[in-house]
Amino acid sequence: MEACNIRTGIEDEILFILNPVAGSGRSGKMFDEAEALLKQAGVNYSVIKTEHPGHATEIAQKAVGEGSKFIVAVGGDGTVGEVAPVLLGKDELTFGVLPFGTGNDFAKSLNIPSNAEKAVEILLSNNVKKVDMGLAAELHGEKRQKFFVNVAGQGFDVSVLENTAKHAKKAKGMLPYLIGVAEALIHKTKLRVRIKCKELEKELDMLICIVGNGKCFGGGMLGTPLAEVDDGKFDICLVKDVSTLTFLRLLPAFIKGKHIKSKVVNYFRTSEIIIDSDENYLIETDGEIILRTPVLYKILPGVLRVIKA
């Protein structure tokens, strides 16, 4: 294949951190295809497979400590979210993504497809760009912090993730997610929050708050369709509390990114925002649910060197 015969000029050994069970096992099978292309291209590389949640972070930390310069996450957004923070702020390191998981939302913002041949071709192009990351910092209790590369949020998307996790062991592919969406719709709850940033100060009842560095979440839903990963800003999407029927009508537009001019949506850009609340609502950062509101979100411009299309 032509893509495999291109000499990339990449001198460093590439470490692939592979989550073989991502995408219900799709990741491992697709990496077999990618590996054949890498061998044909004469790439110097090694592979370490993850064995449990958090393992990708451990592997990346050890690799960086041992001098690795080029690390690639192979899997879905969970794998990306575990590896990327380890490389934050390290200008001598390069991050790559082979998006072989279920959602692959961050890769969409990098214009990297889930096709093995095309993804490898982009990786070997060595087209390195600096992109932003986000920091979510609790403003209460232990004041825990999490870095994220794609999106953070609270409300409906957290409910979907919680419900999806309940069904993930019983069903495969997108089915657990679809069930999770349905259950979140049936049991939708409003969040009473106070938005504090330069662009907006407002108290409201909302269903969704998305803090987007990337465009997509939930396997391709364009929640923040105008977001760019290298513009030094978050795109914020707030969906006000509405009836289930109104929300159902909005959902198709939301999936396609056509919702931002709706009367029930506040959409704007900012580099820093506080979501304040009396109740400690759960937060998701790149699909991981750990933190709770009140929370400060802050953009970290150009802190990750990543391969883009």
Disulfide bonds with the S-S distance in Angstrom:
none
